[in-house]
Amino acid sequence: MDILHAPIYEGRPQDEAGRLEKELRTYDLLDSLGVKYLRIDHEALPTIEACHDVDRRLNTHVCKNLLLCNAQRNRFFLLMMPGEKKFHTRAVSKQIQSARLSFAPEEYMMELLDLTPGSVSVLGLMNDTDFRVQLLMDEDLLREKYIGCHPCINTSSLRIATSDLLDKVLPAIKHVAIYLKLPR
């Protein structure tokens, strides 16, 4: 089905058959916090470019979510930034006073956040119970009414209010964002 004509649902799927446990845990978390969200189901979307139609359909902002690490692989960061911005490691590294950062290898996505490539999401931080991943957020996202993100799987996308993410979700999962000013 064409994503631009795919149905939009309020809340969790009625039929949970075939859904992964980590996706269902995401809905459980949001529901327990009283966070309202819209959901669209779609084919796997492995890249930010593939998400543009979903974001148009949900009327939300394209958001990149990148799992980064330092050279020693002992510090990890989840960077949320507007989709149209390019990742400049120097700009991020300087603001967080870290040695040069790079993309974390796939095995760390699973180990730290229970995520696979293409499904990296701020909601994956709920799986970071050892608090090994620091959330970094571009300040430009704070101006957006809604954030689009995956529910820990890249075959569904959600629209949640930015205020709910900041005021309900992050405190519940005990993660605090460091805000960055990233260049356009």
C-alpha positions, 0 to 999 in steps of 0.5 A: 500500500502507498504510504501516503494513503495508508490508514492512521491509527490512534494508539496500539494495534488492535491485533497484536499477532505478529508484533515483536515484544519490544514493540508491544513494550513501547505501547505499554510504556506510552499507554501507562504514561497516558501519552497519546500517539498516532501510528502508521504501519508500513513496509520496513523503512531502513533510512531517513529518506524512506521515512519522508512519506510517513512523516508527511502522512503523520504531519510530523517532522523527519527526525534522524536518530543516530547511535554514536560512540567514542573511539574506545567504545565506552561512551555511547550517545543517541543523537536526535536531530532534524532529518534535513541536517547533516551529521558533523561529528566535529560539531557534536564532539566539541559540544559534549567535550568528547573525542571524535565520535563515530557510528556505533557498530550494529551489535551495540544497537542490540546490546544497549537498546534492543534495536536493529539498524533502521529502527533506532529511536528515542523510545529504545532508551526504555531498554537502556536500564544500565544507563549507558546511552546519553541522549543528545537532542538538537535544540531545533527539535524543541520547536516542533509540536510533534516528534516522529519515531519508530516503536523500536521496530521500523515497520511502524511509525508514531507521532507523539507530542514533543512535550509528552516526550520531554515531560513524560517519557524521558522522566519515566525512563530516567534519561535526560537530554543534553541539548545541542546547537547543530549547524544547518 
